[in-house]
Amino acid sequence: MIALLEFLMMICFIFLIVTRKMSALLALIIIPLFFAIIRGFAEDVGQMVLNGIVGVAPTGIM
């Protein structure tokens, strides 16, 4: 089930970028968030976002 959802997420991501319905940056934020909520991680999404920002922030500062 998880693999199927991830495959569908990639198809949605590629479709939205190729057809220019969504910018790449916006698609990288919205599509995984949408699929995480569908998968049932709605209450964990906030902590996942914070962990991601903490992991990427030092690179962004450079």
MOPAC internal coordinates of N, CA, C and O (Angstrom, degrees):
PM7 1SCF
backbone

  N    0.0000 0     0.00 0     0.00 0    0    0    0
  C    1.4393 1     0.00 0     0.00 0    1    0    0
  C    1.5297 1   111.01 1     0.00 0    2    1    0
  O    1.2310 1   120.62 1   135.98 1    3    2    1
  N    1.3374 1   116.42 1   -44.02 1    3    2    1
  C    1.4651 1   119.94 1   179.97 1    5    3    2
  C    1.5186 1   110.24 1   -64.05 1    6    5    3
  O    1.2310 1   120.29 1   136.77 1    7    6    5
  N    1.3275 1   117.05 1   -43.23 1    7    6    5
  C    1.4693 1   120.06 1  -179.65 1    9    7    6
  C    1.5276 1   110.84 1   -63.05 1   10    9    7
  O    1.2310 1   120.16 1   141.58 1   11   10    9
  N    1.3084 1   117.31 1   -38.42 1   11   10    9
  C    1.4655 1   121.02 1   178.99 1   13   11   10
  C    1.5276 1   110.50 1   -64.89 1   14   13   11
  O    1.2310 1   120.43 1   135.69 1   15   14   13
  N    1.3299 1   116.78 1   -44.31 1   15   14   13
  C    1.4635 1   119.87 1   178.42 1   17   15   14
  C    1.5272 1   111.76 1   -63.81 1   18   17   15
  O    1.2310 1   120.31 1   140.53 1   19   18   17
  N    1.3092 1   117.01 1   -39.47 1   19   18   17
  C    1.4655 1   120.17 1   178.51 1   21   19   18
  C    1.5279 1   110.99 1   -67.15 1   22   21   19
  O    1.2310 1   120.28 1   142.45 1   23   22   21
  N    1.3145 1   117.06 1   -37.55 1   23   22   21
  C    1.4551 1   120.73 1   176.36 1   25   23   22
  C    1.5279 1   110.60 1   -64.59 1   26   25   23
  O    1.2310 1   120.29 1   136.75 1   27   26   25
  N    1.3272 1   117.05 1   -43.25 1   27   26   25
  C    1.4628 1   121.34 1   176.54 1   29   27   26
  C    1.5280 1   111.52 1   -64.24 1   30   29   27
  O    1.2310 1   120.60 1   144.19 1   31   30   29
  N    1.3285 1   116.46 1   -35.81 1   31   30   29
  C    1.4527 1   119.98 1   177.89 1   33   31   30
  C    1.5321 1   110.59 1   -63.39 1   34   33   31
  O    1.2310 1   120.25 1   136.61 1   35   34   33
  N    1.3076 1   117.12 1   -43.39 1   35   34   33
  C    1.4613 1   120.44 1   178.82 1   37   35   34
  C    1.5294 1   111.33 1   -64.99 1   38   37   35
  O    1.2310 1   120.26 1   140.06 1   39   38   37
  N    1.3220 1   117.11 1   -39.94 1   39   38   37
  C    1.4686 1   120.60 1   177.77 1   41   39   38
  C    1.5254 1   109.99 1   -62.96 1   42   41   39
  O    1.2310 1   120.20 1   134.57 1   43   42   41
  N    1.3287 1   117.22 1   -45.43 1   43   42   41
  C    1.4763 1   120.52 1   177.94 1   45   43   42
  C    1.5190 1   110.71 1   -61.57 1   46   45   43
  O    1.2310 1   120.47 1   135.80 1   47   46   45
  N    1.3104 1   116.71 1   -44.20 1   47   46   45
  C    1.4539 1   121.56 1  -179.86 1   49   47   46
  C    1.5291 1   110.97 1   -59.64 1   50   49   47
  O    1.2310 1   120.33 1   130.01 1   51   50   49
  N    1.3140 1   116.97 1   -49.99 1   51   50   49
  C    1.4695 1   120.99 1  -179.01 1   53   51   50
  C    1.5269 1   110.61 1   -64.91 1   54   53   51
  O    1.2310 1   120.10 1   137.33 1   55   54   53
  N    1.3161 1   117.41 1   -42.67 1   55   54   53
  C    1.4698 1   120.66 1  -179.75 1   57   55   54
  C    1.5276 1   111.19 1   -60.90 1   58   57   55
  O    1.2310 1   120.53 1   133.16 1   59   58   57
  N    1.3304 1   116.60 1   -46.84 1   59   58   57
  C    1.4625 1   119.82 1  -177.74 1   61   59   58
  C    1.5303 1   112.19 1   -66.58 1   62   61   59
  O    1.2310 1   120.25 1   147.31 1   63   62   61
  N    1.3152 1   117.13 1   -32.69 1   63   62   61
  C    1.4669 1   119.93 1   179.45 1   65   63   62
  C    1.5257 1   110.56 1   -76.15 1   66   65   63
  O    1.2310 1   120.33 1   134.97 1   67   66   65
  N    1.3210 1   116.97 1   -45.03 1   67   66   65
  C    1.4675 1   120.42 1  -176.69 1   69   67   66
  C    1.5239 1   111.38 1   -66.80 1   70   69   67
  O    1.2310 1   120.25 1   140.92 1   71   70   69
  N    1.3143 1   117.13 1   -39.08 1   71   70   69
  C    1.4695 1   119.69 1  -179.81 1   73   71   70
  C    1.5262 1   112.23 1   -83.16 1   74   73   71
  O    1.2310 1   120.29 1  -178.64 1   75   74   73
  N    1.3357 1   117.04 1     1.36 1   75   74   73
  C    1.4763 1   123.69 1   178.31 1   77   75   74
  C    1.5258 1   112.86 1    58.99 1   78   77   75
  O    1.2310 1   120.89 1  -146.84 1   79   78   77
  N    1.3234 1   115.90 1    33.16 1   79   78   77
  C    1.4630 1   120.57 1   175.72 1   81   79   78
  C    1.5267 1   110.91 1   -83.16 1   82   81   79
  O    1.2310 1   120.80 1   160.25 1   83   82   81
  N    1.3463 1   116.07 1   -19.75 1   83   82   81
  C    1.4551 1   120.74 1  -178.29 1   85   83   82
  C    1.5285 1   108.27 1  -150.40 1   86   85   83
  O    1.2310 1   120.68 1   -36.71 1   87   86   85
  N    1.3131 1   116.31 1   143.29 1   87   86   85
  C    1.4640 1   119.23 1   177.29 1   89   87   86
  C    1.5264 1   109.33 1   -71.63 1   90   89   87
  O    1.2310 1   120.81 1   -20.69 1   91   90   89
  N    1.3249 1   116.06 1   159.31 1   91   90   89
  C    1.4633 1   120.53 1  -177.64 1   93   91   90
  C    1.5278 1   111.13 1   -62.70 1   94   93   91
  O    1.2310 1   120.21 1   137.93 1   95   94   93
  N    1.3149 1   117.20 1   -42.07 1   95   94   93
  C    1.4668 1   120.31 1  -178.92 1   97   95   94
  C    1.5253 1   111.33 1   -63.69 1   98   97   95
  O    1.2310 1   120.82 1   134.64 1   99   98   97
  N    1.3058 1   116.04 1   -45.36 1   99   98   97
  C    1.4581 1   120.11 1   179.41 1  101   99   98
  C    1.5331 1   111.18 1   -65.64 1  102  101   99
  O    1.2310 1   120.59 1   140.29 1  103  102  101
  N    1.3326 1   116.48 1   -39.71 1  103  102  101
  C    1.4646 1   120.12 1   179.01 1  105  103  102
  C    1.5267 1   111.27 1   -65.20 1  106  105  103
  O    1.2310 1   120.12 1   143.58 1  107  106  105
  N    1.3431 1   117.37 1   -36.42 1  107  106  105
  C    1.4622 1   120.29 1   178.47 1  109  107  106
  C    1.5266 1   112.03 1   -66.95 1  110  109  107
  O    1.2310 1   120.06 1   158.36 1  111  110  109
  N    1.3126 1   117.48 1   -21.64 1  111  110  109
  C    1.4667 1   121.03 1   178.77 1  113  111  110
  C    1.5238 1   111.05 1   -92.72 1  114  113  111
  O    1.2310 1   120.10 1   130.55 1  115  114  113
  N    1.3219 1   117.41 1   -49.45 1  115  114  113
  C    1.4652 1   122.18 1  -170.45 1  117  115  114
  C    1.5253 1   113.45 1   -75.35 1  118  117  115
  O    1.2310 1   120.01 1   133.39 1  119  118  117
  N    1.3227 1   117.59 1   -46.61 1  119  118  117
  C    1.4729 1   121.25 1  -174.00 1  121  119  118
  C    1.5369 1   111.84 1   -62.09 1  122  121  119
  O    1.2310 1   118.43 1   128.92 1  123  122  121
  N    1.3453 1   120.60 1   -51.08 1  123  122  121
  C    1.4701 1   118.42 1   177.82 1  125  123  122
  C    1.5260 1   113.23 1   -62.88 1  126  125  123
  O    1.2310 1   120.30 1   144.86 1  127  126  125
  N    1.3344 1   117.04 1   -35.14 1  127  126  125
  C    1.4552 1   120.52 1   177.32 1  129  127  126
  C    1.5272 1   110.77 1   -62.49 1  130  129  127
  O    1.2310 1   120.74 1   134.62 1  131  130  129
  N    1.3152 1   116.20 1   -45.38 1  131  130  129
  C    1.4607 1   122.06 1   178.51 1  133  131  130
  C    1.5319 1   111.13 1   -59.90 1  134  133  131
  O    1.2310 1   120.26 1   133.75 1  135  134  133
  N    1.3286 1   117.10 1   -46.25 1  135  134  133
  C    1.4563 1   120.07 1  -178.38 1  137  135  134
  C    1.5336 1   112.15 1   -72.29 1  138  137  135
  O    1.2310 1   119.72 1   150.51 1  139  138  137
  N    1.3262 1   118.15 1   -29.49 1  139  138  137
  C    1.4683 1   120.19 1   174.94 1  141  139  138
  C    1.5237 1   110.67 1   -65.78 1  142  141  139
  O    1.2310 1   120.77 1   140.74 1  143  142  141
  N    1.3255 1   116.13 1   -39.26 1  143  142  141
  C    1.4629 1   119.85 1   178.17 1  145  143  142
  C    1.5259 1   110.30 1   -67.84 1  146  145  143
  O    1.2310 1   120.20 1   139.39 1  147  146  145
  N    1.3424 1   117.23 1   -40.61 1  147  146  145
  C    1.4648 1   120.40 1   177.24 1  149  147  146
  C    1.5285 1   110.46 1   -61.40 1  150  149  147
  O    1.2310 1   120.36 1   139.45 1  151  150  149
  N    1.3286 1   116.91 1   -40.55 1  151  150  149
  C    1.4599 1   121.43 1  -176.24 1  153  151  150
  C    1.5314 1   112.43 1   -70.62 1  154  153  151
  O    1.2310 1   120.30 1   161.56 1  155  154  153
  N    1.3497 1   117.03 1   -18.44 1  155  154  153
  C    1.4493 1   119.24 1   177.38 1  157  155  154
  C    1.5110 1   113.99 1   108.35 1  158  157  155
  O    1.2310 1   120.06 1  -165.47 1  159  158  157
  N    1.3206 1   117.48 1    14.53 1  159  158  157
  C    1.4519 1   121.56 1   179.37 1  161  159  158
  C    1.5278 1   111.88 1   -97.68 1  162  161  159
  O    1.2310 1   119.85 1  -153.52 1  163  162  161
  N    1.3206 1   117.89 1    26.48 1  163  162  161
  C    1.4691 1   121.81 1  -174.23 1  165  163  162
  C    1.5293 1   111.71 1   -58.35 1  166  165  163
  O    1.2310 1   119.56 1   138.54 1  167  166  165
  N    1.3226 1   118.44 1   -41.46 1  167  166  165
  C    1.4562 1   119.36 1  -178.32 1  169  167  166
  C    1.5254 1   112.86 1   -78.21 1  170  169  167
  O    1.2310 1   119.81 1   164.35 1  171  170  169
  N    1.3320 1   117.97 1   -15.65 1  171  170  169
  C    1.4624 1   121.53 1  -179.72 1  173  171  170
  C    1.5252 1   113.00 1   -97.55 1  174  173  171
  O    1.2310 1   119.70 1   171.69 1  175  174  173
  N    1.3187 1   118.18 1    -8.31 1  175  174  173
  C    1.4630 1   121.42 1  -174.09 1  177  175  174
  C    1.5247 1   111.45 1   -61.78 1  178  177  175
  O    1.2310 1   119.76 1   138.39 1  179  178  177
  N    1.3086 1   118.06 1   -41.61 1  179  178  177
  C    1.4617 1   120.77 1  -179.67 1  181  179  178
  C    1.5143 1   112.38 1   -59.30 1  182  181  179
  O    1.2310 1   120.47 1   133.47 1  183  182  181
  N    1.3182 1   116.72 1   -46.53 1  183  182  181
  C    1.4678 1   120.31 1   178.83 1  185  183  182
  C    1.5259 1   111.01 1   -66.57 1  186  185  183
  O    1.2310 1   120.05 1   142.93 1  187  186  185
  N    1.3229 1   117.51 1   -37.07 1  187  186  185
  C    1.4708 1   120.24 1   177.11 1  189  187  186
  C    1.5201 1   111.09 1   -62.82 1  190  189  187
  O    1.2310 1   120.36 1   138.89 1  191  190  189
  N    1.3296 1   116.93 1   -41.11 1  191  190  189
  C    1.4657 1   121.36 1   178.98 1  193  191  190
  C    1.5227 1   109.82 1   -63.99 1  194  193  191
  O    1.2310 1   120.06 1   134.45 1  195  194  193
  N    1.3216 1   117.49 1   -45.55 1  195  194  193
  C    1.4619 1   120.30 1   179.27 1  197  195  194
  C    1.5214 1   112.06 1   -62.27 1  198  197  195
  O    1.2310 1   120.20 1   138.68 1  199  198  197
  N    1.3244 1   117.23 1   -41.32 1  199  198  197
  C    1.4659 1   120.23 1   177.20 1  201  199  198
  C    1.5253 1   111.22 1   -63.23 1  202  201  199
  O    1.2310 1   120.43 1   141.36 1  203  202  201
  N    1.3173 1   116.78 1   -38.64 1  203  202  201
  C    1.4607 1   120.43 1   177.90 1  205  203  202
  C    1.5107 1   112.50 1   -66.17 1  206  205  203
  O    1.2310 1   120.58 1   138.87 1  207  206  205
  N    1.3292 1   116.50 1   -41.13 1  207  206  205
  C    1.4714 1   120.03 1   179.20 1  209  207  206
  C    1.5272 1   110.26 1   -66.15 1  210  209  207
  O    1.2310 1   120.34 1   137.96 1  211  210  209
  N    1.3288 1   116.96 1   -42.04 1  211  210  209
  C    1.4567 1   120.15 1   178.26 1  213  211  210
  C    1.5277 1   111.02 1   -62.52 1  214  213  211
  O    1.2310 1   120.15 1   143.83 1  215  214  213
  N    1.3263 1   117.31 1   -36.17 1  215  214  213
  C    1.4609 1   121.03 1   179.38 1  217  215  214
  C    1.5109 1   113.76 1   -73.13 1  218  217  215
  O    1.2310 1   119.87 1   150.05 1  219  218  217
  N    1.3237 1   117.85 1   -29.95 1  219  218  217
  C    1.4654 1   121.93 1  -174.68 1  221  219  218
  C    1.5328 1   112.12 1   -98.12 1  222  221  219
  O    1.2310 1   119.76 1   157.51 1  223  222  221
  N    1.3173 1   118.07 1   -22.49 1  223  222  221
  C    1.4704 1   122.32 1  -175.24 1  225  223  222
  C    1.5292 1   113.68 1   -54.38 1  226  225  223
  O    1.2310 1   118.83 1   134.83 1  227  226  225
  N    1.3229 1   119.83 1   -45.17 1  227  226  225
  C    1.4700 1   118.40 1  -179.88 1  229  227  226
  C    1.5310 1   112.87 1   -60.99 1  230  229  227
  O    1.2310 1   120.12 1   143.87 1  231  230  229
  N    1.3047 1   117.37 1   -36.13 1  231  230  229
  C    1.4619 1   120.52 1   177.74 1  233  231  230
  C    1.5210 1   110.43 1   -70.37 1  234  233  231
  O    1.2310 1   120.10 1   141.86 1  235  234  233
  N    1.3145 1   117.42 1   -38.14 1  235  234  233
  C    1.4665 1   121.39 1   178.74 1  237  235  234
  C    1.5131 1   111.95 1   -66.28 1  238  237  235
  O    1.2310 1   120.07 1   147.74 1  239  238  237
  N    1.3054 1   117.47 1   -32.26 1  239  238  237
  C    1.4676 1   121.12 1   179.38 1  241  239  238
  C    1.5246 1   110.72 1   -68.42 1  242  241  239
  O    1.2310 1   120.64 1   143.14 1  243  242  241
  N    1.3316 1   116.39 1   -36.86 1  243  242  241
  C    1.4705 1   119.24 1  -179.96 1  245  243  242
  C    1.4964 1   109.49 1   -64.56 1  246  245  243
  O    1.2310 1   120.10 1   180.00 1  247  246  245

